[in-house]
């Protein structure tokens, strides 16, 4: 037990607690006393004093070891809860940035600007509403080409007539597409009802779902708390820049906790986004 307590696990780098080592030392000393007792070296009086004392010490350190293990388990649970809450918060802020970029073609490093966008901003959304018609999968005819200003007598015009895209189908009246302005907070977190439909006697709603469903959240969305940590004090850092140039802009962003809760020194700070390359994912696997 004493050797086990002094050994460091090669895989985890973790060593037993001091209480475990002391308990092992007490057991080791008690074993020596037992050998000395068998050899008749100890006097009877000394034997009756030392052995109960060592047994009591072993029981005490055994309890302390249990308490330290329980404390570590509770600390691990606290660490896992912190990670769960931080991941949800980072995903929320990431979704706000993605919606903000959809509207303004850039990300923002200003929390006030992002919060104002959530409260008063909107996101453009193209909807078919109650129109269930599909884009025709066929070559456009001469009349349609003329309405679109396509010259069928040129090679380029012939190529354009091969297939009708969504914009062309909308102009030709083959399908309906309307741009709807959805409040930013609904587009991101709540979902939004566009309209009620009644087609061929069938009634249904046209809705835009939130970017992430409520069932998958670890805590309910609260606008006032989106920028702060849930289980610990402090606020997230939001950064944004552009790594492109004037002709090819490449906006990027990064969000992280500047003072992560890391009791085990794992140095695995949770981050979403990146300032050197464009991606919007977190640095965790699940």
Secondary structure, DSSP 8 states (H G I E B T S, - for coil): -HHHHH-B-TTT--B--HHHHHHHHHHHHHHHHHHHHHTT-S-HHHHHHHHHHHHHHHHHHHHHHHHHHHHHHHHHHHHHHHHHHHHHHHHHHHHHHHHHHHHHSS----HHHHHHHHHH-EEEEEE-TT-------S---HHHHHHTT--TTSHHHHHHTT---HHHHHHTTSS--EEEEEEHHIIIII-EEEEEEEETTEEEEEEE--SS-GGG-SS---GGGTTB-SSSS-BEEEEEEE-S-SSS--EEEEEEETT---TT------EEE-SSS----BSS--
